[in-house]
Amino acid sequence: ENRTTNNHQNCMFQRSSAAAFQVRPTAKTYLRAMNRVASSASASSLSAEASNGESYDYDLVVIGGGSGGVRASRIAAGHGAKVALLESKLKHGVSPYFAAIGGTCVNVGCVPKKLMVFASRYPGEIGEMAGYGWEGATPGEFNWDTFMAAKNEEITRLNNVYSNVILKNAGVEIIEATGSLDGPNAVNMHITETGETKKVTAKKILIGVGGWPFKPSIPGIEHAITSNEIFYLKEQPKSMVVVGGGFIALEFATIMDGLGTDVKLMYRGDLFLRGFDQDMREHLKEEMTNNSNIDLQFNTDPKEIIKNDDGSLTVVTSNGDSVTVDAVMYATGRKGKIEGLNLESAGVENSGSFIPVNEYSETNVPSVYAVGDITNRIALTPVALMEGHCMADTVFGGMDRPSDHEYVAATVFTTPEIGTVGYTEEQAAEKFGDLDVYKSRFRPMKHSFPKSEMYTLFKIIVDAASDRVVGVHIATDGAGEMMQGIGIAVKMGATKKDFDNTIGIHPTSAEELVTMRTPSYYYRGGKKVDSLEEVKEAVAA
């Protein structure tokens, strides 16, 4: 799906502990795996007929047409399964659905967000032009209406690609409806256009309904928008408060600042991006402080939002301060979109708003599976794609493919971007004990020449016992593009020696990854030391 939709980047609507993408599921026994393969090997030849002779309308019914559901549908159909996919809307639009075919990522997530990221960076590029000899260049004025019209046209194109190319060519039946369980092998389809309900049966059911923005219960919260509504605002707010400390809050604060909105970022904690590497968090704070107009307000928690007669909003914080702005956006986490699924009818267990699954995306009910954000594993588009693909291969393709969540690369699309794969320094010290840590902070050529005070930070974390690179974290322009290649190497188990033996591309910032030769410091026994001489002295003492 990603190739067809122009390689849309990671859907970064995931939970805040994004840097710890290396938790591996418990392995199945050989016997269980072989039984699973044997039971699924003939799925494509059954044509919606159970092994006991009972007939079903479909081999697979998928509830939710997001990344995981679309991928699972296409792969299952390719294995010969009869598949129906239910999605509430086939075209994007506003409340109550927002997301349509393609899911959060395509409609109100990573794709339109990345377009806004691109738009927001042009003023910074133009601001450095004088340093390169271009005189008189100015950013001009951003036209919100023009951008939004073009954005809507692009999302409509992608909706059509998903419906009329990806799924249609695969032989998947697309039904514009929401779905709810009616026992372990039946789904009630609530048809969007007519409002009627139809019941269908299926040998297997896959739930891929995704997540939904969470807003806390404070007075006036109904006046706040989320990462859904911001893509459909009629006017660009001249001023706004963004509440939250995760990547969604930071990305939109950066975007709106770049587009010319006066932004205040309020976060209840001491430092944003909890769960990411500490150095990256501190570096981003420094860059945002020095190179943006965002007002960073830590240890600040709104307690009330008051709508004024002129339509403006006054945010009152827990410490008694107040500020009046045009819009308030909450980005304080996401919950599973579990409402209305009627899980209890099939006995499917849930954990809060999420559905627990095993490494094969199977719920506690053998006929019901779940993938993507609803499972509360790693809420990234490529991860949902992987989960859906593995599920379809296992259940309908006669393969044994558990989902693999170890060493998943990701990027925060702030300015600068933060790319990450593997363990943070804090996690690696706890897990491996002995580490060699390499760090390099510098002003890249692009920014040093026009004398901009913008800095890059590269960090490599190495398990000293094996020499394996167990974490790489970078903060720089284009970190997402850079990290994709690094992610391959780390996933394959590259050692620091492999990095050292790689010839750099000059002149680039990325060559720093293969030229760092001396550790900045070490960990031994889980404790940080500046030099190995300290360790020798401690042992001698």
Secondary structure, 3 states (H helix, E strand, C coil): CCCCCCCCCCCCCCCCCCCCCCCCCCCCCHHHHHHHHHHHCCHHHHCCECCCCCECCEEEEEECCCHHHHHHHHHHHHCCCCEEEEECCCCCCCCCCCCCCCHHHHHHCHHHHHHHHHHHHHHHHHHCHHHHCCCCCCCCCCCHHHHHHHHHHHHHHHHHHHHHHHHHHHCCEEEEEEEEECCCCEEEEEECCCCCEEEEEEEEEEECCCEEECCCCCCCHHHCECCCHHHHCCCCCCEEEEECCCHHHHHHHHHHHHCCCEEEEEECCCCCCCCCCHHHHHHHHHHHHHHCCCEEEECCCEEEEEECCCCCEEEEECCCCEEEECEEEECCCEEECCCCCCHHHCCCCCECCECCCCCCCECCCCCEEECHHHHCCCCCHHHHHHHHHHHHHHHHCCCCCCCCCCCCCEEECCCCEEEEEECCHHHHHHHHCCEEEEEEEECCHHHHCCCCCCCEEEEEEEECCCCEEEEEEEEECCHHHHHHHHHHHHHCCCEHHHHHCCCCCCCCCHHHHHCCCCCCEEEECCEEECCHHHHHHHHHC
